[in-house]
Amino acid sequence: MYQPLRPARTETVRIRHLDYHVRLWGAPRTGQPPLVLVHGWMDVGASWQFVADAFSDAFAAGRQIIAPDWRGFGHTRPAAPCDHYAFADYLADLDQLLDHYAGDTPVDLVGHSMGGNVAMFYAGIRPARIRRLINLEGFGLPATRPDQAPRRYAQWMEEIRQHERGELALKTYDDANGVAQRLMKTNPRLPKGKAAWLAREWAAPGADGRWAILGDDAHKIVNPHLFRVDEALALYAAIEAPVLSVQAEGDSLGQWWKDKYTLADYHQRLTHVRDVRTATVQDAGHMLHHDQPQVVAELIEDFVSQV
């Protein structure tokens, strides 16, 4: 099994009536901004361990690294049963997490997938709080039309009923090895040792002894609100921090959406960001921070270390 080179410590922070579970490496350093790592959908803060281990010793020792579990993921559990998660809540959660850990100090922010989308929007809402931003495969969503709204709301209400009937329940596994096998099936590039370690952070045994993914199945319910590209572009345009947009060679965007939304479309949206550069990680899929943690760590380190 993989053995972390830089074991993290964890703590709980009270954020918006939730006990937010946060993973930490290093300690605050005067004059050095914190590095905040936010994970994607159905992932956990521990997913950043491989990148944290790949940072150079000087970089890792020089600043505090912070990786929360988003609400409803990992060990940040809702206080009461929940059947709906709004995207805007991640923005408000991040705002208060930065209050707690950084105060008035601008941070370097890294987001993967859903976390990358949160990071991009947040940097447009609170531009003064972000010093540098790295977006790993946070592409946003295909454009929608207003006439899709009636059907989308109806779908949302029906999926809430499905959730209440238990029809959206996540699969459970006999043991941690079953979870590891699932992780490797989803991402064939993930080595067995890393999968075995991550499985024990990504899932936990329940009262019945079966291993359950640490993600609320209510996250599977469709967002009732349409993705409005014009709003996203306005937020992109408001970003003041330099942005590094990183994609994997595997073109996960094309795999998900085919011709409905392409990398060319995404790069056209990026033209609205005033200071942006791009990079591609070779031999990697969507979970590029698992597939090539050394490359991702070097991209992050080089970008945030620039004057």
N, C-alpha and C positions, 0 to 999 in steps of 0.2 A: 504494500500500500504506500501511496505517496506520503512523504513526511515533510510538512511545511518547514522551510528554512527560517522563516520569520513568523513564528506563531503570533496570532492576534490575541488581544484581550477583548472582552465584550462588556458592554454596560447597557443599562436601560435609561432612556430619557423620556420624560413626560412631554408629549407633543400632542396638542389638540385632543385631549382626553384619551390618548392612546399611549401605551408603554412601548416606545420605539426601541427596538433592538438594534444596537450599533456595534460594529466591529472596528477596532482601532489598532493601528500600528504606529509606533513612535510617540513622541510627545510634542506639544506646541513649541515652536521655536520663534523667538523674537525676530521680526523682520522677514519671516518666511511664511507665505500663505499656506493654509491647509490645502491638501489635495483631497477632494471629495469624489468618491467613486459610486455611481448609482447604477443599479442592475436593471435588467429587463424583465419582461413579463414571464411569470412562472419561474423566476430565478431567485437567488438569495445573495446577500452581501458576501457570503463566504466564497462565492464564485470568483471574486477578485484575488483569492489567495495566490494563485499561480503567477499573476502579474506582480503582486507585492513581492513575491520571492525573486522575481526576475529583475527588479530594480537594482541599480548599483548600490554598493554599501554607502557611498557618500550621499546619494540622493535619499535613500531610505532613512538614513540617520539625520537628515537635515530638515525634516518637516514631519508634521503629523498627517497620517493618512486615515481617512474616515470612510466607512462603507456601511450605510444603514440597510436594513431590510425594509422595503416599502410596506405600507399598510396592507395587511392581508396576505403577506408573503413572509416566508421564514418564520422568525419568532415574534414578529410584530402582529399580534393577533387582535382582532376586533373585540371590544369589551362585551359586545352583545351580538347575537346572530345578525348577519348582514346579507342583503340580497342585491346590493348595488354598490359599485365603486365608480366614482366620477373622476375623470382625468384631472380636473381642476384641483382635486384634493392633494394630488402629488405635489403640485406647485406650492400650495400653502404649507404642506408638511416640510418641503425643502426649505422654504423661507424661514420657518421657525427652527429647523435644525441648524441652519447657518447662524441664526441669532445665538443659539446655544454654544456652538463650537467656534465661531469666528468673530462674533460681535460685528464691529464695523470694518473688519479686515476683509478685503476682496479675496475670493478663493479661486483656486484652479479646479475646474469642474470637468469630470469625465463621465459620460453616460453611454450605456450600451442599449441598443434597440429601443424599447419603450423608455428606458432611462435617458437615452440620447434625445428622444423627442421631448421629454420633460425638460432636459437641460437647455435645449434650443429655445423653447418657449420661455422658460424662466429667465434666460439671459436677455431676452427682449423685454420682459416685464420689469426686471430689476438689473438693468445694465451695469450700474455702478458696483454691484456685488460680485461680479465675475471678472477676474483678471485675464484668464485664458480658458478656452473651452475646447474639449476634444469630444467629438461625436462619433461613436463607433456604431455604424449600421443603424442609426436612428433616422429612417428615411421619411417619416410621416406616412400618410395614407393616400390612396387614390382620391381624386377630386369627386365630390358628390354634387347632386343637383337638388334644389328645393323640393321638386316633386317626388323625391324619394322619402321625404319626411313621414308621410302617413304610414307607409309600409314599415319603416324603421321603428317607429313608436309601437306599432302593433307587434312586431317581432320581439321587441324588448319586453312587452307585457306578457307575451306568451312564454318567453324563456324564463321569466320570473316564476310563472306557474310550473314550468318544468323543473326548476330548481327546488321549489317547494315539494314536489313529488319525488325528489331525489334522483331525477333523471340525468342530472349534470354531474353527479358524483365522480370524483377522480378515482382512477384505478388504484387499488392497493396491491402490496407485494408481500410474499411470504417472509422475506428477509432483506437485509441491506444488499445482498448480492443481486437480488431481483431488481432492485432500484438501479444498481450499477449497470446491469445488463440493459435496462431501459435507456439509460443515459448514453451508452455506447451504440445502441440501435438508432437513437435520434441523431447522434453525432459520431459516425464511424471513425473520425480522426482522434477521438478522445482515448488516450491510453488506459489500459485496464487499471493500473495503479492509481491514476488520478480519478477515474470513475469510482473506484472503491472508496477513496477518501471523500469525494464530493457527495456520494450517495448518503453518507452519514451526516452531512450538513444540509442536504436538500430534502431529506425525509426523516421521519422518526417513527418508532413503533407506537401504535395506539393501545387502548385498553384491551383490545382483542389480540394483541401481539403482532398484528399485521402492520407492515410499514406503509405509511401514508405520506404523500408529498406535502411539504409545508407550504401549501398555497390554497387559499380559499377557493372552492369551486365556483363561487359567485363571480369570480373574475371571468368565467367563460360566457357570462351573459353579455350580449351585444350592447355597445354604447348607444343609448337612445339618440344622442346628438350627432348630427352629420359632421363630417370633417370639412371645414370650410377653408379652402386654399387661400382665399384672399386674406383671412385673418392670420393664417400661418405666415404668409409672406410679410404682412405688416409687423409681426413679431420678429421675423428674421431681420427685417430692415432696421429694427430698433436695437439690435445687438451691437454693442460697442467693443466688446472683447475680440481679439484675434481668435479665429475658429479654425480648427483642423478637423476636417471631415474624413473619416477613415472607412473604407469599404473592404470587404473580402473579395478575393479573386472569384469565389464561387457564385457570385451574383444571386444572392438569396432573394433579392427584390424581384427578379425575373421569375424565379421559381414560384414565388407566392402569387404574383398578380398577372403574370404573362404580359399581354399587351395593354392591360388596363392601367398599368403604372410602371414605368421603366426607369432605369438608371439615368437615361437621358432627360427624362422628365424631372427627376430629382436634382440633377445638376443644373437644370434651368432654374429651379427654385433657389438653388444656392447662389445664383447671381444677385439675389436681393440682399445677401449678407455682405456688408461693406468690406470686411477683411477676412477672407477665407482662402484656405489652401486645401488640397486633397492628397490622399495617399491610398495606396492599395496594398493589402497584405496578401502575399502569394501563399498558395497551398493552405488555404483557410476557407471555412464556411462561415455561417452567421455567428457562431460562437468563437470568433477569432481570438478572444482573450483566453480561451482554452486551447485552441489549436496552435497558436503561435504567441505564447505569452511573452517570450523574450523580445520578439519584434514589436509587439504592442507596447511593452514596457519602455523600449528604446524610443519609440515614437512619442510617447507621453513625456518621458524625461527630457528629450531634446526640445520638444515644443514649449514646455512650461519653463525650461531653463533659459530660453532666449530673452534677451534684454528688450 
